[in-house]
Amino acid sequence: MKLVLLLLLGQASPAIEPGTWSTAAPLIQQHCAACHREGGSAPFTLLTHADVKRRRSFIATVLKQELMPPWLPSNKGVALQGDGSMPPEDRASLIAWLEAGAPVGSEQNPAPIKPMASATFPTDSIKVTMTEPFTIPAETIETEQRYHEDTWTFVMPVGNETPLRIRGIGWEPTAPETVHTITLLFDAEGRGRQRDEYDPRPGYEMSGDLNRDISGTNGGVGIGMNRMLLPESFHWSLPADADLVADVRYRPIGREMPLQDSFHLFPTEDEDSREIIAVLTAVNRLKVPAGETQHIAEDRFTLPAAMDVVAILPRSRNECRSMQLMAILPDGETRVLMDIPGWDGHFRRPFLLEEVLHLPEGTTLHSRFVIDNSTENPRNPFDPPEDFRIGKRTGAAAFTLLGAGTDEEGSAALVELSQWTMDRRGSRTRKP
């Protein structure tokens, strides 16, 4: 019996049949074509057999390294809308086909993959466009950084004379192959305009956070995500005469690219919907010496009221290797909400939950970040690594939960305590 068991354990896994274009094309359509198409965010198309075959070695390499498709969360957390992860069996099948030379099979004229239809937005949406064109440079200014993502923020007046409830946001890009993520914020106090006035260029070279208000609180878009639609019965509040502040993160591609994007705001008249608020669990200050490979930073935040969560927005510097968000429920059960084993700020964006997640009062949010400030981290922006110290009110490394309390009083309590958390190493010293 032992001999039989040892023989079975020693057997190699059966080789995967490489298949043909007819078996590979559906996988490429499902996992690649949304970005690798004309007008998509990828630098080349993968819609025909010839497109794929000429790049088969490169595609096989990035699939083996799990760099593509670009999806940050693992399957350890809660279910997410538009899950872009690639099942292991699909990955193995496509790699086998590519390494076999991408055989076309018996087809004389292999049919191309049908591209996705262009995005459409509701007819009553409010279109807001960048007021001035901006030119994305051919190369990043900070050439000493081998992995750098430039950030520029733009302020656009919405022109609404009365307050509105917004359920969704759509993105109409002009340079999708260079822009990778945009986080959004409504500003009714003119803070973004003040910053814009200091910079004579279109927009300004800072993040989109405005004091305590976190960029992304009012949604975001990015690679493979040209809209963000809240669940029914939830809305963002857009004050009268507000501005839309867009934090745009892009990567130069070797040639100048004109940028003048538009955004579509989807209004709702649902008077019973709940206003979206932001709750933060974050590390406000980081101090990591050059060469340290595993600096652990953690935060805990206990909900003073119940919260229904609809989306999670992770963020950090690229020195971060991995991050995880857990919920410790009042009965002691620990649940992983989001797990990102390989952080890449290049692909950060809000992640909508498949279903609204109810967290009872007394739930403790536990966030954990692993920082690698060494040469072993391929995404470290400095080579050689440098000591860095950063303090940020809205979190140097953070998870932002978007949702609402079960009533207005609960939402107010959540916002008040979350804002105190952001300020706890600042001027305020007493807990409300």
N, C-alpha and C positions, 0 to 999 in steps of 0.2 A: 504493500500500500504506500509506504514511504517513497519507494522507488518511482512509482507511478506519479505521485505528487511532485517529486523533484523534476521528473521529465516534463510534466505539464508546466511547471513554473519556469523551466529553462527554455521553453519554446518561444521563438521570436514571434512578435505580432505579425499577423498576415499582411503581406504587402497590399497597399491600396491601389486598386486599378486606376490608371490615370484618367480614363474617360475621354470624352471628345468635347468639341465646342458646344454641342447640344446639352451636355451635362454641366459644363463650366459656365456658360452664359447666364443661366438663372442665378448662380451664386454671385457673379459679377454685378448683375442687375440689382440684386438685393443688398449687397454690401459695399459696392463701389460707385455705381452709376449716378447716385444722387449728387456727388461732387465732381466726378470725372466725366463731365459732359460739357457741351458748349455753353458758356456763360456760368459754369459752376465754379466752386471755390478751389478746385484742384488745378495744377498747372498744365495738365494734359488730359485728353479724353481717353476713355476705355470703353467705347461703344461697339467697336468692330473687332473681328478676330485679328486683323492686321495690327490694330492699335495695341492689343494685349501681347501679341507674339513678339513684337519688336522690343518690348520692355519686360519680357517674361522673367529674366534673371533678377532684375531689380525688384519686380513685384514679389517674387518668391522670397527674396531676402527680407523685405519689410514685413511680409506676412510671418516669416519665421521669428523675427524679432518682436512681433506683436506691436509694431508701430502703427499698423493700419489694420482695420479701419480705426479712425481716431475716436475712441470712446473711453473715458477715464474710469468710471465706476466699475468695480467688480460685481459679481452676482451675489455678494454677501449681504448687501443692503436691501432696502425696500424696492419693490418693483417700480420702474420708471417708464414714462411715456417715450415712445420712439426709441426703444432700446437698440443702440447701435453696436452692441457687442457681437462678435462673430463666434458661433458655436465651434468647439474644437474639431468636430467632424467636418464642418464646412471648410475650415482652414486647412486641415490635412488633405482633403480632397482636391482643393484648388492648388495647393503646393505640389501635390503629386502630378497633376496635369501639366503645370508649368514646367516642372523639372523633366518631364517626359518630352519636352519640346513643344508643348501646346498643340497637340495634334488636332486637326480640324475634323477628322472622321471622313465619312463617305460623302459629305455634302460638297457639291461642286462650287456653290456660291453661298457660303455661310451667311445666314441672315444677321444683320446688325441688331444690337440691343435697342429696344425702343426707348428713347429718352423720356424723362419725366416731363409732364406738362408744366408750363410756366406758372408761377404762383399768381393767384388771384386773391383780391381782398374784397371785403364787403363794400357794396356801393355807397353806404352811408359813412364809410371810414373817413377820418380827417387826415389829409396828407400834409406832412411837415417835411420841408426840404432844407438842407444846409444852405445858409444864406450866401455863402461864398464858396467858390471851388478851392480845393486844396490839392497840392501836388505831393503825392507820396514819393520820397526820394528814391533814386535807383539803388543806393546803398545806405545802410544804417550809419548814422553820424559817429557813433561810438564803435569804431572799427576794431578796437581791442577786445570787444566782447564777441566771442564766437557763437553765442546763442542769446540773442537780444531781441526783444519784441518791443517796438516803438509804441508809444502811447500818445494820443492827441485827443483833446476834448473839444466838442463843438456845442454851441448854444443856439437853439432855434426857437423863436417865438411861435407858440401854437395858435394864438389869435382867438382864443375862446373868450367870449364876453361873460359867460356864466360858468359856474362849476359843472363838471361833467363826471360821469362814472365811466371808466374805461375797463373793458373786459379783456382786450387783447391788443397786441402790437405786431405789426408786420414790417418787414424790411425789404426795401427795393435797392439793392446794391449797384454801384457803378464800377467797383473794382473788387469783385468777390474773390479773385485769386490771391489778393494781398491782405484783405481784411479777414481776420479770423474770429474775433469776438467783439461784441458791442454790448455794454451794459448801460442802462438808462435810468434817468432820475427826473422827476418833475420838480421844477424850482419856481416858486411863486414869490420869492424874496429878492430876486435879482442878484444872487450871490455869484452865479455863473457868469452873468454879464459883467460884473465887476472884475472878475479874473480875466475875462476876455479883453477888456479895455486895456489891461496892462501889457498885452502882447499885440504888436501891430500886425502880426500875421493872422490868417484865418484861424479861428479857434485859439487854443492855448496848450502849452506843453506841460500838462499836469493830469493827474487822475481825475475821474469824475465825481469823487466823493466831495460833499459839501458839508463841512463841519461834522455834525453827527449823522447826517443823512448819507446812506451807503449807496454808491452806484450799483445798480442792479435791483434796488428796492422796487422800482417800477418796471422790472422785466429786463430782458436781454435777448439777443440773437447771436448767431455765430455759424460756424461751419456745420452744414447739414441741418440748420434750423433757421428758417427765414420768418418764423412767426412764433409768438408765445401767446397761447390762449388759456385763460384761467378757467377753472371748472365753473359750472353754473352756480349762481348764488354768491359769487365773489367778484370784487371789482377793485381797481385802483382809483383813488380820488384825484382828479385833476382840478386844481383851484382855477379860478378865473384869471385870465391874463397871465398864464403860466408859461414858462419856457421848458422845452425838452432838452435836457443835457445828455449828450451821448459821449461816453468814454469809448473811443475807438482804438483797438489794438491791431496793429498791422505788421507785416514783415516785408521789407523791400525785396524785389525779385530781379534786380539787375537792370531795370529800366524804369523811368519815371511813369507814374500812373496817376491820371486825374481822378479825384474823389469828390463827389457831391451827392451823397446818398439821400434817399427819402425814407420816411417812416410813415406808417399808416396806423392810426389809433382807432380802435373799434369801440364805439360807445355802446352802452347798454342802458335801458330804462327800467331795469329791475330794481324797484324801490326797496325790496326786502333783502337785497344782496349785502354781504358783509365786506367792509373795507379791509384791504390787505395791509398788514403791518409787517415790520421786520424785527426779528429777534436774533441776536448775535451771540455766538460763543466763539471767543477769539483769544489769541495771544497778542497782547498789545505791544509788548516789547520783546525784542530778540537781540541777544548778544552771543555771537558764535565766532570763535577764533578760526583763522585759516587752518585748514587741515583736519578739522574735526569732522568725522564721518557719520556720527549718529548722535546728534543733539536732540533730545526729546523735549518737546514743549507741549504743555497740556492746559486745559481750561475746563472749568465746571460752572454751569449756570442752571439754577433751579427755577422752574417755572412757577411764578406766584399765582397763576390761574391756568385753567385748561386752555389748550391751543389746538386748532385744526390746521395742519400743515399741508400746503399744496405744492411747494417747490423748495429746493435746496440749492444755494449758490456757494460753491467752494471757491477759495481764493488763497493765494500765497505767492511768495517769491519763488523763482526757479531753483533756489538752493534746497527747496523742500523736495524730499524724495517720495514720501507717502503721507497720507492723512486718513483719519477715520473719525466718524461721528457716531456716538452711541447714545441711547436713551436708557437711563436707569429708572424704571417705573416705580411708583410708590410701594408696590408689593415686593420689590427687590429684583424683579426680572430685568435682565439687560438685553437690549435689542440693538443690533447694528442698523443704523439708518443709512449710512453711506460709507463705503470703503473704497479708497483710491490707492492702489498699490504702487502706481507709477505716475506721480503728479507731473503734469506738463501744462504750465500756464498758457501755452500756445493754444490749447483747446478748452480753456475754461469757459463755462457758460452756466446759466441756470438750468436745473434739471427738474422738470415737472414730474410729480408723483403719479403713478397709474391710478391710485385712489387717494382720496383725502385721508390723511393720517391723524387720528385723534390722540393727543397726548394729555393725560389728566394732570390736574394741579398737583404740584409736588414732584413732577418728573424732573430728573437732573440730566441735562445735556452734557455729555463728556466728549470733548474734542481732543484729539491727539495728533501731533505733527512731528515727523522725523525729518531733521534738517541735515543735509550732507554738504558741508562747505569745503570739499576737497576736490582734487583732480579726478577722483573716481566718479564724480557726478558729471555726466556728459552735458548736463544742462546748466551747470554752474556758469553764470554770466561772466566771471572773471578768471583769466588764465595768465599768471598763476592766481590761485584763490587769495582773497584779501579778508582781513578781519572786518566784520561788519556789525554795526549796532543800529538798530532801527526801532523807532517808537512811533506808533500810529494809533490815533484814537479809534479809528474804525477797524483796527485789527491788522497786524503784520501778517498773520496767518489766521484764517477764519472760516467758519461756516455761517452763512446767513439763512435763516429759515423764514420763508414767506408764508403767511397764513393769517388767521384771525382768531381772536378769543371767541368764546361761545356767546358773549354779549359785549356791549360797548364798555362796560366796567372792566371786564376781563381784559379786553384789548388795551385799555388805558394802563392797567397794572403791568401788563407785559412790556409795553413800550417804555414806561417809566423806569422799570428795573433794568431793562436792556440798555437804555441810555446811561444809567448810572454805571453799569458795567463798563461801557466804553470810556467813561470819565474817571474810573476808579483810581487810576494812577495820575490823574490830572488835578484840577483845582478842587474838585469836590472830594470830601473825605468821609462824609457820613452817608450811611445807607438810608434811603427813603423809607 
